[in-house]
Amino acid sequence: MAATPGYLTDWPWKSLGSFKYVLLTPWIIKTTYDYVTSDKSERDIGPILIFPFLLLRMLNNQFWISLSRYKTAKGENRILDKTIEFEQVDRERDWDDQIIFNGILYYVGYYALDEGKNFPFWRLDGVIIVTLLHVTVVEFLYYWLHRALHHHFLYNRYHSHHHSSIVTEPITSVIHPFGEHIAYFILFAIPLTTITLTRTSSIVAFAGYVTYIDIMNNMGHCNFELIPKWAFSIFPPLKYIMYTPTYHSLHHTQFRTNYSLFMPFYDYVYGTLDKSTDPLYEKSLRRKDESPNVVHLTHLTTPESIYHMRLGFASLASKPYTSPKWYLRMLWPVTVSSMIFTWIYGKIFVVERNVFNNLKIQTWAMPKYKIQYFMEWQREAINGLIEEAILDADRKGVKVLSLGLMNQGDELNRNGELFIRKYPKLKMKLVDGSSLAVAVVLNSIPKGTTQVVIKGNFNKIAYSLVLALCHKGIQVAVSKQGDYQKLKSELEGGDNQDNLVLSRTYSQKVWLVGDGLSKEEELKASKGTIIIPYSQFPPNRMRKDCFYYSTPAMLTPKHLENVDSCENWLPRRVMSAWRIAGILHGLEGWNVNECGNEMLNVDQIWNASLQHGFTPLTKPLN
């Protein structure tokens, strides 16, 4: 919100929430009905094209959002290193309001103006008129409107809402109070209304002008520079008629310079051009991909997870991933196409960047879905991509790479040991995060607990948990004979061997569960059972009368920068133990690998996590 919100701040349909799109429904129905029932010789395709055009505008915006987030995460040509947080994501969540607003006004204009009907596809005179009016009238009026909006009266009531975003994203361009959008629409309507009333309009002129505005708006609010220097060398006057992302970025940091819309000409004329525009532009162009200190390697999960990633829909990425939203099913052509593309041509890509006490951190994603990790014929390809990521990170000088989700599977690469054996001279340390995961689970068990049961698939973490709990004097029930025998031989001869029992009962009140917990077993838990996962993926949560803890994770400290998305199903600013483990390795400078059967001292890594500000999750998620 603005500092002191003025009249017409909120959108009229704010109370509708996600159902705001119903406002377009009557118009879509009416235009479709009119088209179908009219005589073939009188049919007008114009109003039928309005709704598809609105969808194309949204697609255009989403393209810029994804591109900007990808480029800024990599670091190449990045302008500002300041961070984006959840507060900005929430403030910019309703960027599509202006598209709905424009759509309604397009429909109203069509039915209100006889001149607005039966546009031809192309007319050269209309395109020329739009161009001239934009260059002379729109750019000039916008410059002075923009300067007026920076007067303290209007700035505090309206424009400060837009400037709350110091580091801009493409959608920042349309985050304004409703009243401000009315002024912008009137301004941009001048060329369109003119060609409509003079009957020189065309579909190309109308749609082309709006698309031009969208592209320039989105480009100017990217936090990376993309206009090549050679463009200004070939045509020097270009710097007066086209701005750059760095040009407008300075307006968001300096506030009193670079007021122009898309053409810096008027800033030159009226002396409001920021003197650092050219130096910042050249500095941003020279900037190379960032070399991180720590990399976390994760992968896609469900087909719909592409929309919940940071590079996908920002509003979904900023919330924990639960079940797929109903409207995502309508995007199944995109979902299926994405799956086919990643299966055939997929490469590892950068998803996110963070900064922690000057430690540069990146998250890389594998273009592989969870289901593929269960396919034996896919394992070689998956290991090949992991190996490629490890070697690439080592070449870039990365100090630590942590393996997230299923990238560390025992049957896949034995928690990364395969790569350590293959490349013994790696300078980088490989971490599977098992030690911190064990520490988190151990510290999640309620004090006073005397017995627990292990359910689900047995792995390295489960094995370490059982040994640690037995040494603490807590009885551990194991249901599988093979796991029991392996653990018993490890404890044999010690004072704690009686703490391990073979039991297939379901009476224990504390369950430690891994992957593979069946629904049948989960339903047999007694009322009030505390279910603590040690798995990468959470259990099904079949029971409403049981208490489910998060998968091993901790709350991150506030000085972890650039946190604007959730890690899979985890709450905001909560990070998985496997990911945190890599950060701790980087912070502490531990010169050891954590792969295969190797484990770090559980107490040491737990204390390190607390000392660096990570906080245990003390309450069940439900």
C-alpha positions in Angstrom: 0.0 0.0 0.0 1.0 3.6 -0.4 2.3 5.5 2.7 -1.1 7.2 3.2 -3.5 5.5 0.7 -5.7 7.9 -1.2 -9.1 7.7 -2.9 -9.4 4.8 -5.4 -6.5 2.9 -4.0 -8.0 -0.6 -4.0 -9.4 -2.3 -7.1 -13.2 -2.5 -7.1 -13.2 -6.3 -7.3 -10.6 -6.9 -4.5 -13.2 -8.8 -2.5 -13.6 -11.4 -5.3 -10.1 -12.7 -4.8 -9.3 -15.4 -7.3 -12.8 -15.3 -8.7 -12.2 -11.8 -10.3 -12.1 -13.4 -13.7 -15.8 -13.9 -13.6 -16.1 -10.2 -14.5 -15.0 -11.1 -18.0 -17.5 -14.0 -18.4 -20.6 -11.9 -19.4 -18.5 -10.2 -22.1 -17.1 -13.4 -23.5 -20.6 -14.9 -23.6 -22.1 -11.9 -25.3 -19.4 -11.5 -28.0 -19.5 -15.2 -28.7 -23.3 -15.2 -29.0 -23.3 -12.1 -31.2 -20.8 -13.6 -33.5 -22.5 -17.0 -33.8 -26.0 -15.5 -34.3 -25.1 -12.7 -36.7 -25.2 -13.1 -40.5 -22.0 -14.5 -41.9 -21.5 -11.3 -44.0 -21.8 -9.1 -40.9 -19.6 -11.1 -38.5 -16.9 -9.1 -36.7 -13.9 -11.1 -35.5 -12.6 -8.2 -33.4 -14.5 -8.7 -30.1 -13.9 -12.5 -30.3 -10.1 -11.7 -30.3 -10.2 -9.6 -27.1 -10.1 -12.5 -24.6 -7.4 -14.5 -26.5 -5.4 -11.2 -26.6 -5.7 -10.8 -22.9 -4.4 -14.3 -22.4 -1.5 -13.6 -24.7 -0.7 -10.5 -22.6 -0.6 -12.6 -19.5 1.6 -15.1 -21.3 3.9 -12.3 -22.3 4.2 -11.1 -18.8 4.9 -14.6 -17.4 7.7 -15.0 -20.0 9.4 -11.9 -18.7 8.9 -12.9 -15.1 10.5 -16.3 -15.6 13.4 -14.9 -17.8 14.1 -12.1 -15.3 14.2 -14.5 -12.3 16.4 -16.9 -14.2 18.9 -14.3 -15.3 19.2 -12.5 -11.9 19.7 -15.9 -10.2 22.6 -16.6 -12.5 24.0 -13.1 -12.0 24.9 -12.3 -15.7 24.2 -8.6 -16.4 22.5 -8.2 -13.0 21.9 -4.6 -12.1 21.2 -4.6 -8.3 22.3 -7.1 -5.8 19.7 -6.1 -3.3 17.1 -8.7 -2.5 13.5 -9.5 -3.1 11.5 -10.8 -0.2 8.0 -12.3 0.4 6.6 -8.9 1.2 7.2 -7.7 -2.3 5.9 -10.9 -3.8 2.6 -10.5 -1.9 2.3 -6.9 -2.9 2.8 -7.7 -6.5 0.6 -10.8 -6.5 -2.4 -9.1 -8.3 -0.4 -8.0 -11.4 -3.2 -9.3 -13.6 -5.8 -6.8 -12.3 -4.8 -4.3 -14.9 -5.3 -6.8 -17.7 -8.8 -7.5 -16.5 -9.4 -3.8 -16.2 -8.2 -3.2 -19.7 -10.2 -6.1 -21.0 -13.5 -4.7 -19.6 -12.7 -1.3 -21.1 -12.0 -2.9 -24.5 -15.4 -4.6 -24.5 -17.1 -1.4 -23.4 -15.4 0.6 -26.1 -16.4 -1.9 -28.8 -20.1 -1.7 -27.9 -20.1 2.0 -27.2 -18.4 3.2 -30.4 -19.7 2.4 -33.8 -16.3 3.3 -35.2 -14.8 0.5 -33.0 -16.4 -2.2 -35.1 -15.1 -4.2 -38.1 -11.5 -3.2 -37.8 -9.4 -4.3 -40.8 -6.4 -6.5 -40.1 -3.9 -3.8 -41.3 -3.8 -0.1 -42.2 -0.5 1.7 -42.6 -2.0 5.2 -41.8 -3.3 4.0 -38.4 0.1 2.6 -37.5 1.8 5.9 -38.4 -0.7 7.9 -36.4 -0.3 5.7 -33.3 3.5 6.0 -33.6 3.5 9.8 -33.9 1.0 10.3 -31.1 2.9 8.1 -28.8 6.2 9.8 -29.5 4.9 13.4 -29.2 1.8 13.3 -26.9 1.9 10.2 -24.8 5.6 10.4 -23.9 5.4 14.1 -23.1 2.2 13.9 -21.0 3.5 10.8 -19.2 6.8 12.6 -18.3 4.9 15.4 -16.5 2.3 13.1 -15.0 5.2 11.0 -13.6 6.9 14.1 -12.1 3.6 15.1 -10.6 3.2 11.6 -9.0 6.5 12.3 -7.3 5.2 15.4 -5.6 4.9 14.5 -1.9 1.0 14.8 -1.9 0.5 12.3 -4.8 3.5 10.2 -4.0 2.4 9.4 -0.4 -1.1 8.6 -1.5 -0.5 6.7 -4.7 3.0 6.3 -6.3 4.9 5.3 -3.2 3.1 1.9 -3.6 5.0 1.3 -6.8 8.3 2.5 -5.4 8.0 0.1 -2.5 9.9 -2.3 -4.8 13.5 -1.1 -4.9 14.6 -4.2 -6.8 12.1 -4.4 -9.6 10.7 -7.4 -11.4 8.8 -7.2 -14.7 5.4 -7.3 -12.9 6.5 -4.4 -10.8 5.7 -2.3 -13.8 1.9 -2.6 -13.3 1.8 -2.5 -9.5 -0.1 0.7 -9.0 -3.2 1.8 -7.1 -6.4 1.6 -9.1 -6.7 5.4 -9.5 -3.2 5.6 -11.0 -4.1 2.9 -13.5 -7.2 5.0 -14.6 -4.8 7.8 -15.4 -2.5 5.6 -17.3 -5.3 4.0 -19.3 -6.6 7.5 -20.3 -3.1 8.4 -21.4 -2.4 5.3 -23.5 -6.0 5.4 -24.9 -5.2 8.7 -26.7 -3.6 7.0 -29.8 -6.0 4.2 -29.8 -9.1 6.4 -29.5 -7.8 8.7 -32.2 -7.3 6.0 -34.8 -10.7 4.5 -33.8 -12.6 7.7 -34.2 -10.8 8.6 -37.5 -11.6 5.0 -38.8 -7.9 4.4 -39.4 -7.6 1.7 -36.8 -6.6 -2.0 -37.5 -6.2 -5.1 -35.4 -2.4 -4.9 -35.9 -2.3 -1.2 -34.8 -4.4 -1.8 -31.7 -2.8 -5.0 -30.6 0.6 -4.0 -31.6 0.6 -0.8 -29.6 -0.6 -2.5 -26.4 2.0 -5.3 -26.9 4.7 -2.6 -27.4 3.7 -1.1 -24.0 3.7 -4.5 -22.3 7.1 -5.4 -23.7 8.8 -2.1 -22.8 7.2 -2.0 -19.4 8.4 -5.6 -18.6 11.8 -5.0 -20.1 12.4 -1.8 -18.2 11.6 -3.4 -14.8 13.9 -6.4 -15.3 16.9 -6.4 -12.9 19.3 -7.3 -15.6 20.6 -5.5 -18.7 19.8 -6.9 -22.1 20.2 -4.1 -24.6 23.5 -4.7 -26.3 26.0 -1.8 -26.6 26.4 -2.3 -30.3 22.7 -1.2 -30.8 23.6 2.3 -29.6 26.9 2.3 -31.6 25.1 1.5 -34.8 22.4 4.1 -34.2 23.5 6.7 -31.6 20.1 8.5 -31.5 18.6 5.3 -30.1 19.6 6.4 -26.6 17.0 9.2 -26.9 14.1 7.0 -28.0 14.6 3.8 -26.1 15.4 3.3 -22.4 17.1 0.3 -20.8 16.6 -1.7 -17.7 19.5 0.1 -16.0 17.9 3.5 -16.9 14.7 2.7 -15.2 16.4 0.9 -12.3 18.1 4.1 -11.4 14.6 5.8 -11.1 13.7 3.2 -8.5 16.9 3.8 -6.5 17.3 7.6 -7.0 13.6 8.5 -7.2 14.2 12.1 -8.6 15.7 11.2 -12.0 14.9 9.3 -15.2 11.2 10.1 -15.2 10.5 9.3 -18.9 8.3 6.5 -20.0 10.2 4.6 -22.7 12.0 7.5 -24.4 14.7 9.2 -22.3 14.4 12.3 -24.7 12.4 14.3 -22.2 14.9 13.7 -19.4 17.6 15.1 -21.6 15.4 18.1 -22.4 14.4 18.9 -18.9 17.7 18.0 -17.2 16.4 15.1 -15.1 18.7 12.4 -16.6 20.7 10.6 -13.9 24.4 11.1 -14.5 25.2 7.5 -13.6 23.0 6.1 -16.3 25.7 5.3 -18.8 28.3 4.0 -16.2 25.7 1.7 -14.6 24.6 0.5 -18.0 28.2 -0.4 -19.1 29.0 -2.0 -15.7 25.9 -4.2 -15.9 26.7 -5.3 -19.4 30.2 -6.4 -18.3 28.9 -8.5 -15.4 29.4 -12.2 -15.8 27.6 -15.2 -14.3 28.1 -15.4 -10.6 30.4 -18.0 -9.2 28.7 -19.4 -6.0 30.4 -20.8 -2.9 27.7 -23.3 -2.2 25.3 -25.1 -4.6 22.3 -27.2 -3.7 21.2 -29.6 -6.4 17.5 -30.5 -6.4 15.1 -31.7 -9.1 11.5 -31.4 -10.3 8.9 -33.4 -8.4 5.4 -33.6 -9.9 4.5 -32.4 -13.5 2.8 -29.4 -12.0 5.9 -28.5 -9.9 7.2 -26.3 -12.8 4.5 -23.8 -11.9 5.4 -23.8 -8.2 9.1 -23.2 -8.8 10.6 -19.8 -8.4 10.9 -19.5 -12.2 7.2 -20.4 -12.6 4.3 -18.5 -11.0 5.6 -16.2 -8.3 2.3 -16.3 -6.4 2.4 -20.2 -6.2 6.2 -20.3 -5.5 5.7 -18.1 -2.5 3.4 -20.6 -0.8 4.1 -24.2 0.3 3.3 -26.7 -2.4 0.3 -28.9 -1.4 -2.0 -30.4 -4.0 -2.1 -29.0 -7.6 -4.5 -26.1 -8.0 -7.6 -26.9 -10.0 -6.9 -24.3 -12.7 -3.5 -25.8 -13.4 -5.3 -28.7 -15.0 -6.4 -26.3 -17.8 -2.7 -25.8 -18.6 -2.1 -29.5 -19.3 -0.9 -28.9 -22.9 1.9 -26.7 -21.4 2.6 -29.2 -18.6 2.9 -32.2 -21.0 5.0 -30.1 -23.5 7.3 -29.2 -20.6 7.7 -32.8 -19.5 8.5 -33.9 -23.1 11.0 -31.1 -23.5 12.8 -31.8 -20.2 12.9 -35.5 -20.9 14.6 -35.0 -24.3 16.6 -31.8 -24.2 16.7 -31.0 -20.5 19.7 -29.3 -18.9 20.5 -28.4 -15.3 19.4 -24.8 -14.6 19.8 -22.2 -11.9 16.6 -21.7 -9.9 17.6 -19.4 -7.0 20.4 -17.4 -5.4 20.8 -16.5 -1.8 23.4 -14.7 0.3 24.3 -15.7 3.8 27.1 -13.7 5.6 28.8 -13.0 2.3 28.4 -16.7 1.3 27.0 -16.9 -2.2 24.5 -19.7 -2.6 22.7 -21.0 -5.6 20.1 -23.7 -6.1 20.3 -25.8 -9.3 17.5 -28.0 -10.6 17.7 -31.2 -12.5 15.2 -31.5 -15.3 14.0 -34.8 -14.0 10.7 -35.7 -12.2 10.3 -37.8 -9.1 8.8 -40.7 -11.1 11.9 -41.0 -13.2 14.0 -41.8 -10.2 12.1 -45.0 -9.7 12.8 -46.1 -13.3 15.9 -48.2 -13.4 16.6 -47.4 -17.0 16.7 -43.7 -16.1 19.3 -44.0 -13.4 22.3 -43.8 -15.8 21.0 -40.6 -17.3 20.2 -39.1 -13.9 23.7 -39.9 -12.6 25.1 -38.4 -15.8 23.4 -35.1 -15.1 24.4 -35.1 -11.4 28.0 -35.8 -12.5 27.8 -33.0 -15.0 26.6 -30.6 -12.3 29.4 -31.7 -9.9 32.1 -31.2 -12.5 30.6 -27.8 -13.6 30.5 -26.7 -10.0 34.1 -27.8 -9.4 35.3 -25.8 -12.4 33.5 -22.7 -11.2 35.2 -22.9 -7.9 32.2 -24.0 -5.8 33.4 -25.1 -2.3 30.4 -27.3 -1.4 27.6 -29.0 -3.3 24.7 -30.6 -1.4 22.5 -33.3 -2.9 18.8 -32.6 -2.4 15.7 -34.8 -2.7 16.4 -38.1 -4.6 19.7 -37.0 -6.1 21.5 -38.9 -3.3 19.6 -42.2 -3.4 21.5 -45.2 -2.1 20.5 -47.3 -5.1 21.3 -44.3 -7.4 24.8 -43.3 -6.3 25.1 -44.3 -2.6 24.6 -40.8 -1.3 27.2 -39.4 -3.7 30.0 -41.9 -3.0 30.0 -43.0 -6.6 31.3 -39.5 -7.7 33.9 -39.2 -4.9 35.4 -42.6 -5.9 35.3 -41.6 -9.6 36.8 -38.2 -9.0 39.1 -38.4 -6.0 40.8 -35.1 -6.9 37.7 -33.0 -6.6 38.5 -29.7 -4.9 34.8 -29.3 -4.0 33.2 -31.1 -1.1 30.1 -33.2 -1.7 27.5 -33.3 1.1 24.4 -35.5 1.4 23.1 -33.7 4.6 22.4 -36.9 6.5 24.0 -35.7 9.7 21.9 -32.6 10.1 18.8 -34.5 9.1 19.5 -37.0 11.9 20.1 -34.1 14.3 16.8 -32.4 13.4 14.8 -35.6 13.9 16.5 -36.4 17.2 15.7 -32.9 18.5 12.1 -33.1 17.3 11.3 -36.1 19.5 9.5 -34.8 22.6 11.4 -34.9 25.8 10.6 -37.8 28.1 9.9 -40.2 25.1 10.9 -43.7 26.1 10.1 -45.6 23.0 9.8 -45.0 19.2 9.1 -47.1 16.2 10.8 -46.9 12.8 8.4 -47.2 9.8 9.1 -47.0 6.1 12.2 -47.7 4.0 15.4 -48.1 5.9 18.3 -45.9 4.8 21.4 -44.2 6.1 19.5 -41.7 8.2 17.3 -44.4 9.8 20.3 -46.5 10.6 22.0 -43.6 12.4 18.8 -42.6 14.2 18.4 -46.1 15.6 22.0 -46.2 16.9 21.8 -42.7 18.4 18.4 -43.4 20.1 19.6 -46.7 21.5 22.7 -45.0 23.0 20.4 -42.4 24.5 18.5 -45.2 26.3 15.3 -44.9 24.2 13.7 -48.2 23.0 13.5 -48.5 19.2 11.1 -50.9 17.6 12.0 -52.1 14.1 9.5 -54.1 12.0 11.8 -55.7 9.4 13.9 -58.7 10.3 16.8 -57.8 8.0 17.1 -54.3 9.4 16.9 -55.6 12.9 19.7 -58.1 12.4 22.0 -55.5 10.8 21.5 -53.1 13.7 21.7 -55.8 16.4 25.2 -56.8 15.2 26.3 -53.1 15.4 25.0 -52.9 19.0 26.1 -56.3 20.1 28.3 -56.4 23.2 27.2 -52.9 24.3 25.0 -51.8 27.2 22.3 -50.5 24.8 21.6 -53.6 22.7 18.4 -54.3 24.7 17.0 -51.0 23.5 16.5 -52.5 20.0 13.4 -54.6 19.6 11.8 -56.4 16.7 8.1 -55.5 16.8 5.3 -55.3 14.3 2.8 -53.6 16.7 1.4 -50.0 16.2 1.0 -48.9 19.8 4.0 -46.6 20.0 3.1 -42.9 20.3 6.2 -41.6 18.4 6.7 -42.8 14.8 9.8 -42.0 12.8 8.8 -42.6 9.2 10.7 -42.8 5.9 9.7 -43.1 2.3 7.6 -46.2 1.6 5.2 -45.8 4.6 2.0 -47.5 3.3 -1.5 -46.0 3.8 -2.5 -49.2 5.5 0.3 -48.8 8.1 -0.5 -45.1 8.6 -4.1 -45.8 9.3 -3.2 -48.3 12.0 -1.5 -45.6 14.1 -3.2 -45.0 17.4 -4.9 -41.7 18.1 -2.5 -38.9 19.1 0.5 -40.5 17.5 3.4 -38.1 16.7 4.6 -38.8 13.2 8.1 -37.4 12.5 9.5 -38.0 9.0 13.1 -38.6 8.3 12.4 -38.8 4.6 12.9 -36.2 1.9 9.2 -36.4 1.0 6.4 -36.0 3.6 4.0 -38.9 4.4 0.4 -38.8 3.1 -1.2 -37.4 6.3 -4.1 -39.8 6.2 -4.9 -39.2 9.9 -6.5 -36.1 11.3 -6.1 -37.3 14.8 -2.3 -37.7 14.6 0.4 -35.0 14.8 2.6 -34.6 11.7 5.9 -32.9 11.9 7.7 -31.5 8.9 10.4 -33.4 7.0 13.8 -32.5 8.5 14.0 -28.7 8.2 14.8 -25.6 10.1 13.7 -21.9 10.1 16.3 -19.7 8.4 17.7 -16.6 10.1 16.5 -13.2 8.8 19.9 -12.3 7.4 19.6 -15.1 4.8 18.9 -12.8 1.8 16.7 -13.1 -1.3 14.2 -15.6 0.1 11.0 -15.1 -1.9 9.8 -18.6 -2.6 9.1 -21.8 -0.6 11.1 -24.9 -0.8 8.6 -27.4 -2.0 6.0 -28.1 0.7 7.9 -26.3 3.5 6.5 -23.1 5.0 8.0 -19.7 4.2 11.7 -19.2 5.2 11.9 -22.8 6.2 14.7 -24.8 4.5 15.4 -28.5 4.4 18.2 -30.0 6.5 19.9 -31.3 3.4 20.1 -27.8 2.0 21.2 -26.2 5.3 23.9 -28.8 5.7 25.6 -27.5 2.5 25.4 -23.9 3.8 26.9 -25.0 7.2 29.8 -26.8 5.4 30.5 -23.5 3.5 30.2 -21.3 6.6 32.4 -23.6 8.8 34.9 -24.5 6.1 34.7 -28.2 6.9 37.2 -29.9 4.6 35.4 -33.3 4.5 32.9 -35.0 2.3 29.7 -36.4 3.7 28.9 -39.3 1.3 28.3 -43.0 1.3 28.4 -44.3 4.9 30.3 -41.2 6.2 28.5 -39.2 8.9 29.6 -36.0 10.6 29.3 -35.6 14.4 25.6 -35.0 14.9 26.0 -32.8 17.9 28.7 -30.7 16.2 26.5 -29.9 13.1 23.4 -29.3 15.3 25.3 -26.8 17.4 26.7 -25.1 14.3 23.2 -24.7 12.9 22.0 -23.0 16.1 25.1 -20.8 16.3 24.4 -19.5 12.7 20.8 -18.6 13.6 18.9 -21.6 12.2 15.9 -22.3 14.4 14.2 -25.7 15.1 10.6 -26.2 14.2 9.0 -27.0 17.5 5.4 -27.5 16.4 3.6 -30.0 14.2 2.5 -28.7 10.8 -1.1 -29.5 11.6 
